[in-house]
Amino acid sequence: MLPDLTQYLWIAWLVLALVFVIIELLTLEFTFLMLAAGTLVGGLGVNLLGGPWWLQVVAAAAVSALLLFTIRPLLLRALHRSSALQPTNVDALYGLGGRLTAPFVNDVASVRLDNGELWSVTPSATSDAVVVGDRVVVTAVRGAMVEIAPEPTSLPTDRSTD
């Protein structure tokens, strides 16, 4: 005579949920997370309430489908909304403002950027008119040096009457 294994079905639901969570950690799509939640809430929940095995399977499938089509799209939208591209390292320097702190000597000067960093500056076509204390903008990064241009300022309008 075979033993009744349905009394140990709760272990199967826990193992299945654990397998789904492990797969979710590898894929990161929220699909298997929804299946794990459906397994725990639907399958294990009905098991603990004393429902038959077929009702446990139906409840697990229904809760998983409900979560897949309602909660998962919301989670994916929130995840993708917060993943806007942020420039880092050298890419974050382009367009950053600063102030020239030393004059050009032997074709090298220094500038303190708005992020607090002190960089060496190589002369460019537009950097000849820049003097110490002027506001500048980073236009290019050349190794350990940056190229600068004078910061565009709004020129006062001539209000003379003709």
MARGU-764081 format. One record per residue: residue number from 1; x, y, z of N, C-alpha, C in turn. Coordinates in nm, 3 decimals. Atoms other than C-alpha are relative to their C-alpha. Example, Ala and Ser with C-alpha at 12.3 -4.5 7.8 and 13.67 -1.06 7.14 Angstrom:
BEGIN
nr:n_X:n_Y:n_Z:ca_X:ca_Y:ca_Z:c_X:c_Y:c_Z
1:0.089:-0.119:0.000:1.230:-0.450:0.780:0.090:0.120:0.000 .
2:-0.082:-0.119:-0.006:1.367:-0.106:0.714:-0.077:0.109:0.073 .
//
This chain:
BEGIN
nr:n_X:n_Y:n_Z:ca_X:ca_Y:ca_Z:c_X:c_Y:c_Z
1:0.084:-0.117:0.000:0.000:0.000:0.000:0.089:0.124:0.000 .
2:-0.078:-0.123:0.013:0.135:0.346:-0.099:-0.040:0.099:0.108 .
3:0.034:-0.101:-0.101:0.160:0.621:0.163:-0.067:0.121:-0.066 .
4:0.068:-0.120:0.049:-0.053:0.933:0.125:0.097:0.118:0.005 .
5:-0.099:-0.108:0.007:0.192:1.200:0.007:-0.061:0.139:-0.005 .
6:0.063:-0.131:0.007:-0.062:1.479:-0.012:0.015:0.078:0.130 .
7:-0.019:-0.072:-0.125:0.002:1.559:0.352:0.134:0.075:0.002 .
8:-0.129:-0.069:0.011:0.354:1.668:0.252:0.004:0.096:-0.119 .
9:0.005:-0.086:0.116:0.240:1.884:-0.039:0.047:0.142:0.032 .
10:-0.045:-0.134:-0.038:0.321:2.203:0.154:0.151:0.015:-0.021 .
11:-0.144:-0.005:0.024:0.690:2.114:0.125:0.028:0.023:-0.149 .
12:-0.016:-0.019:0.145:0.655:2.094:-0.253:-0.027:0.145:-0.040 .
13:0.029:-0.140:0.031:0.498:2.442:-0.261:0.115:0.091:0.043 .
14:-0.113:-0.080:-0.046:0.784:2.586:-0.056:0.123:-0.017:-0.090 .
15:-0.115:0.026:0.088:1.048:2.420:-0.273:-0.022:0.068:-0.135 .
16:0.030:-0.063:0.128:0.877:2.542:-0.590:0.015:0.152:0.009 .
17:-0.015:-0.144:-0.019:0.861:2.897:-0.453:0.147:0.038:0.010 .
18:-0.142:-0.026:-0.014:1.229:2.881:-0.359:0.071:-0.009:-0.137 .
19:-0.058:0.013:0.134:1.320:2.760:-0.710:-0.035:0.122:-0.085 .
20:0.041:-0.118:0.075:1.120:3.047:-0.861:0.079:0.124:0.044 .
21:-0.076:-0.115:-0.050:1.299:3.301:-0.638:0.144:-0.007:-0.049 .
22:-0.137:0.014:0.049:1.640:3.163:-0.736:0.008:0.034:-0.149 .
23:0.002:-0.033:0.143:1.550:3.183:-1.106:-0.021:0.150:-0.019 .
24:0.023:-0.145:0.009:1.424:3.539:-1.051:0.128:0.077:0.029 .
25:-0.127:-0.066:-0.030:1.758:3.636:-0.899:0.095:-0.006:-0.118 .
26:-0.085:0.012:0.118:1.923:3.520:-1.221:-0.053:0.079:-0.120 .
27:0.058:-0.066:0.117:1.680:3.681:-1.468:-0.034:0.147:0.024 .
28:0.036:-0.138:-0.036:1.565:4.001:-1.289:-0.105:0.061:-0.092 .
29:0.109:-0.049:0.085:1.244:4.037:-1.491:-0.132:0.012:0.073 .
30:0.120:0.004:-0.084:0.985:4.005:-1.209:-0.099:-0.108:-0.041 .
31:0.091:0.106:0.042:0.825:3.712:-1.395:-0.002:-0.112:0.103 .
32:-0.004:0.112:-0.093:0.943:3.436:-1.164:-0.030:0.045:0.143 .
33:0.041:-0.052:-0.131:0.889:3.661:-0.862:-0.152:-0.007:0.014 .
34:0.147:0.010:-0.003:0.520:3.677:-0.953:-0.045:-0.146:0.011 .
35:0.033:0.142:-0.011:0.514:3.299:-0.998:0.026:-0.051:0.142 .
36:-0.030:0.040:-0.138:0.677:3.255:-0.656:-0.107:0.051:0.095 .
37:0.105:-0.055:-0.087:0.422:3.484:-0.494:-0.131:-0.074:-0.021 .
38:0.121:0.078:0.026:0.137:3.298:-0.665:0.008:-0.139:0.060 .
39:-0.019:0.131:-0.060:0.283:2.969:-0.548:-0.021:0.005:0.150 .
40:0.014:-0.010:-0.146:0.305:3.087:-0.188:-0.142:0.036:0.042 .
41:0.133:-0.046:-0.040:-0.026:3.271:-0.169:-0.108:-0.098:-0.043 .
42:0.105:0.088:0.050:-0.235:3.047:-0.389:0.018:-0.144:0.041 .
43:-0.021:0.143:-0.026:-0.084:2.699:-0.360:0.015:-0.032:0.148 .
44:-0.022:0.028:-0.142:0.048:2.705:-0.004:-0.115:0.049:0.085 .
45:0.114:-0.052:-0.077:-0.239:2.919:0.119:-0.118:-0.094:0.001 .
46:0.111:0.095:0.008:-0.505:2.678:-0.004:0.036:-0.131:0.070 .
47:-0.044:0.121:-0.069:-0.297:2.386:0.127:-0.018:0.015:0.150 .
48:0.012:-0.020:-0.145:-0.287:2.534:0.476:-0.146:0.012:0.044 .
49:0.143:-0.005:-0.032:-0.663:2.591:0.461:-0.068:-0.134:-0.019 .
50:0.055:0.135:0.013:-0.711:2.223:0.379:-0.067:-0.031:-0.132 .
51:0.061:0.023:0.131:-0.811:2.245:0.012:0.065:-0.118:-0.071 .
52:-0.056:0.112:0.076:-0.760:1.955:-0.231:0.113:0.047:-0.091 .
53:-0.118:-0.034:0.078:-0.449:1.942:-0.452:-0.035:0.074:-0.129 .
54:0.037:-0.064:0.126:-0.632:2.043:-0.770:-0.041:0.145:0.023 .
55:0.037:-0.138:-0.034:-0.771:2.355:-0.599:0.125:0.083:0.031 .
56:-0.126:-0.068:-0.028:-0.419:2.442:-0.482:0.067:0.042:-0.130 .
57:-0.062:-0.030:0.129:-0.289:2.424:-0.839:-0.077:0.112:-0.071 .
58:0.081:-0.103:0.065:-0.579:2.632:-0.974:0.020:0.135:0.068 .
59:-0.019:-0.126:-0.073:-0.536:2.894:-0.700:0.139:0.058:-0.028 .
60:-0.135:-0.047:0.029:-0.159:2.915:-0.759:0.008:0.059:-0.140 .
61:-0.002:-0.050:0.138:-0.211:2.959:-1.133:-0.077:0.131:-0.012 .
62:0.081:-0.121:0.008:-0.484:3.220:-1.086:0.071:0.120:0.065 .
63:-0.069:-0.110:-0.067:-0.287:3.429:-0.836:0.125:0.041:-0.079 .
64:-0.119:-0.032:0.081:0.029:3.405:-1.050:-0.038:0.080:-0.123 .
65:0.045:-0.073:0.119:-0.159:3.517:-1.362:-0.046:0.141:0.035 .
66:0.045:-0.132:-0.044:-0.322:3.802:-1.172:0.118:0.091:0.029 .
67:-0.119:-0.080:-0.030:0.015:3.922:-1.043:0.081:0.033:-0.125 .
68:-0.076:-0.022:0.123:0.182:3.881:-1.383:-0.060:0.112:-0.085 .
69:0.063:-0.097:0.087:-0.073:4.098:-1.559:-0.038:0.131:0.068 .
70:0.034:-0.125:-0.069:-0.131:4.362:-1.289:0.122:0.064:0.066 .
71:-0.111:-0.057:-0.078:0.169:4.412:-1.059:0.129:0.009:-0.081 .
72:-0.127:0.003:0.074:0.456:4.317:-1.293:0.017:0.119:-0.094 .
73:-0.019:-0.119:0.086:0.391:4.593:-1.552:0.027:0.127:0.080 .
74:-0.025:-0.118:-0.084:0.379:4.852:-1.274:0.143:0.001:0.052 .
75:-0.137:0.009:-0.050:0.708:4.728:-1.129:0.101:0.027:-0.111 .
76:-0.091:-0.023:0.111:0.875:4.724:-1.470:0.003:0.147:-0.040 .
77:0.006:-0.142:0.035:0.756:5.078:-1.545:0.077:0.084:0.102 .
78:-0.073:-0.073:-0.104:0.890:5.203:-1.212:0.150:-0.025:-0.009 .
79:-0.141:0.033:0.012:1.220:5.023:-1.269:0.064:0.074:-0.117 .
80:-0.056:-0.064:0.118:1.273:5.167:-1.617:-0.005:0.152:0.009 .
81:0.009:-0.144:-0.017:1.167:5.517:-1.514:0.121:0.052:0.076 .
82:-0.111:-0.046:-0.083:1.448:5.537:-1.259:0.135:-0.032:-0.060 .
83:-0.129:0.038:0.058:1.717:5.412:-1.495:0.042:0.094:-0.112 .
84:-0.044:-0.097:0.099:1.785:5.733:-1.685:0.152:0.005:-0.002 .
85:-0.145:-0.001:0.017:2.137:5.759:-1.821:0.061:0.121:0.069 .
86:-0.071:-0.107:-0.069:2.359:5.963:-1.589:0.146:-0.003:-0.043 .
87:-0.141:0.001:0.039:2.698:6.068:-1.725:0.090:-0.009:0.123 .
88:-0.092:0.016:-0.111:2.986:5.965:-1.502:0.142:0.018:-0.050 .
89:-0.142:-0.013:0.029:3.363:6.007:-1.488:0.026:0.115:-0.095 .
90:-0.038:-0.107:0.092:3.500:6.206:-1.782:-0.121:0.053:-0.075 .
91:0.119:-0.045:0.072:3.163:6.220:-1.958:-0.077:0.106:0.076 .
92:0.072:-0.097:-0.080:3.025:6.426:-1.669:0.067:0.137:-0.003 .
93:-0.072:-0.127:0.003:3.285:6.700:-1.728:-0.042:0.091:-0.115 .
94:0.037:-0.082:0.115:3.158:6.815:-2.069:-0.112:0.095:0.037 .
95:0.100:-0.100:-0.029:2.968:7.139:-2.030:0.002:0.049:0.143 .
96:-0.008:-0.042:-0.139:3.066:7.176:-1.664:0.071:0.134:0.009 .
97:-0.059:-0.132:-0.016:3.145:7.530:-1.556:0.114:-0.001:0.099 .
98:-0.110:-0.014:-0.093:3.442:7.652:-1.362:0.057:0.140:-0.005 .
99:-0.065:-0.130:-0.005:3.675:7.943:-1.291:0.150:-0.019:-0.019 .
100:-0.143:0.007:0.025:4.027:7.995:-1.424:0.073:0.052:0.124 .
101:-0.068:-0.036:-0.126:4.260:8.001:-1.121:0.145:0.039:-0.020 .
102:-0.139:-0.035:0.025:4.604:8.046:-1.280:0.015:0.038:-0.147 .
103:-0.019:-0.041:0.140:4.727:8.221:-1.596:0.076:-0.106:-0.078 .
104:-0.072:0.093:0.087:4.869:8.034:-1.894:0.150:0.025:0.010 .
105:-0.146:-0.004:-0.005:5.238:7.960:-1.840:0.048:-0.126:-0.071 .
106:-0.047:0.113:0.082:5.414:7.738:-2.096:-0.118:-0.081:-0.054 .
107:0.120:0.060:0.060:5.075:7.664:-2.255:-0.080:-0.088:0.095 .
108:0.079:0.074:-0.099:4.927:7.526:-1.930:-0.051:0.098:0.105 .
109:0.061:-0.079:-0.107:4.687:7.690:-1.684:-0.078:-0.097:0.088 .
110:0.082:0.089:-0.082:4.458:7.557:-1.414:-0.138:0.062:0.018 .
111:0.139:-0.042:-0.017:4.085:7.575:-1.363:-0.061:-0.082:0.112 .
112:0.075:0.071:-0.104:3.870:7.488:-1.063:-0.143:-0.014:-0.051 .
113:0.133:0.027:0.052:3.553:7.322:-1.186:-0.105:0.015:0.110 .
114:0.109:-0.017:-0.096:3.213:7.363:-1.020:-0.018:-0.121:0.091 .
115:0.010:0.117:-0.087:3.238:7.010:-0.881:0.115:-0.005:0.102 .
116:-0.108:-0.009:-0.098:3.549:7.116:-0.682:0.133:-0.053:-0.047 .
117:-0.124:0.057:0.050:3.811:6.945:-0.895:0.087:0.107:-0.064 .
118:-0.097:-0.089:0.062:4.127:7.126:-1.007:0.062:-0.072:-0.119 .
119:-0.049:0.062:0.123:4.224:7.050:-1.369:0.099:0.092:-0.069 .
120:-0.091:-0.075:0.086:4.506:7.155:-1.596:-0.071:0.031:-0.131 .
121:0.068:-0.047:0.120:4.403:7.350:-1.904:0.103:0.019:-0.110 .
122:-0.083:-0.028:0.117:4.557:7.349:-2.249:-0.063:0.115:-0.077 .
123:0.058:-0.113:0.074:4.519:7.655:-2.467:-0.080:-0.046:-0.121 .
124:0.081:0.026:0.120:4.253:7.652:-2.735:-0.020:0.132:-0.071 .
125:0.018:-0.122:0.079:4.147:7.904:-2.996:-0.077:0.107:0.077 .
126:0.083:-0.096:-0.072:3.898:8.066:-2.760:0.053:0.032:0.138 .
127:-0.048:-0.023:-0.136:4.102:8.051:-2.440:0.098:0.115:0.011 .
128:-0.094:-0.111:-0.005:4.331:8.341:-2.536:-0.059:0.120:0.071 .
129:0.063:-0.117:-0.059:4.081:8.599:-2.417:-0.039:-0.022:0.146 .
130:0.040:0.031:-0.137:4.032:8.429:-2.079:0.112:0.042:0.095 .
131:-0.097:-0.041:-0.102:4.203:8.581:-1.775:-0.038:-0.065:0.132 .
132:0.023:0.063:-0.130:4.233:8.459:-1.416:-0.127:0.058:0.062 .
133:0.125:-0.040:-0.064:3.895:8.469:-1.241:-0.121:-0.007:-0.091 .
134:0.112:0.007:0.095:3.683:8.440:-1.556:-0.069:-0.136:0.010 .
135:0.077:0.125:0.004:3.407:8.180:-1.575:0.023:-0.067:-0.135 .
136:-0.025:0.077:0.122:3.472:7.904:-1.828:-0.088:-0.125:0.000 .
137:0.075:0.124:0.017:3.302:7.591:-1.961:0.091:-0.102:-0.066 .
138:-0.082:0.107:0.057:3.470:7.258:-2.037:-0.060:-0.039:-0.135 .
139:0.046:0.038:0.134:3.449:7.183:-2.409:0.054:-0.135:-0.043 .
140:-0.058:0.129:0.038:3.675:6.876:-2.435:0.093:-0.046:0.112 .
141:-0.096:0.059:-0.094:3.884:6.641:-2.224:0.107:-0.069:-0.082 .
142:-0.114:0.056:0.073:4.227:6.554:-2.357:0.094:-0.064:0.102 .
143:-0.082:0.070:-0.098:4.379:6.296:-2.124:-0.020:0.059:0.138 .
144:0.009:-0.057:-0.134:4.458:6.468:-1.794:-0.022:0.150:-0.004 .
145:0.024:-0.143:0.015:4.382:6.814:-1.930:-0.135:0.022:-0.067 .
146:0.127:-0.036:0.062:4.066:6.991:-2.034:0.020:0.121:-0.088 .
147:0.006:-0.120:0.082:3.995:7.244:-2.303:-0.121:0.079:0.045 .
148:0.107:-0.086:-0.051:3.784:7.540:-2.205:-0.038:0.104:-0.102 .
149:0.046:-0.114:0.078:3.585:7.818:-2.362:-0.060:0.098:0.099 .
150:0.064:-0.096:-0.091:3.462:8.140:-2.203:-0.148:-0.033:0.015 .
151:0.142:0.030:-0.025:3.123:8.093:-2.042:-0.086:0.102:-0.073 .
152:0.085:-0.096:0.072:2.854:8.241:-2.262:-0.084:0.079:0.100 .
153:0.079:-0.087:-0.088:2.697:8.535:-2.086:-0.096:0.078:-0.085 .
154:0.096:-0.080:0.074:2.400:8.736:-2.184:0.056:0.141:-0.011 .
155:-0.052:-0.133:0.024:2.526:9.055:-2.341:-0.108:0.103:0.027 .
156:0.101:-0.104:-0.024:2.355:9.373:-2.227:-0.045:0.059:-0.133 .
157:0.055:-0.057:0.124:2.129:9.513:-2.493:0.026:0.149:-0.004 .
158:-0.025:-0.141:0.017:2.209:9.853:-2.629:-0.133:0.072:-0.003 .
159:0.130:-0.070:-0.010:1.922:10.080:-2.525:0.010:0.144:-0.044 .
160:-0.012:-0.139:0.046:2.042:10.391:-2.696:-0.109:0.028:-0.102 .
161:0.105:-0.039:0.094:1.783:10.581:-2.891:0.065:0.057:-0.125 .
162:-0.054:-0.049:0.129:1.846:10.656:-3.256:-0.067:0.127:-0.042 .
//
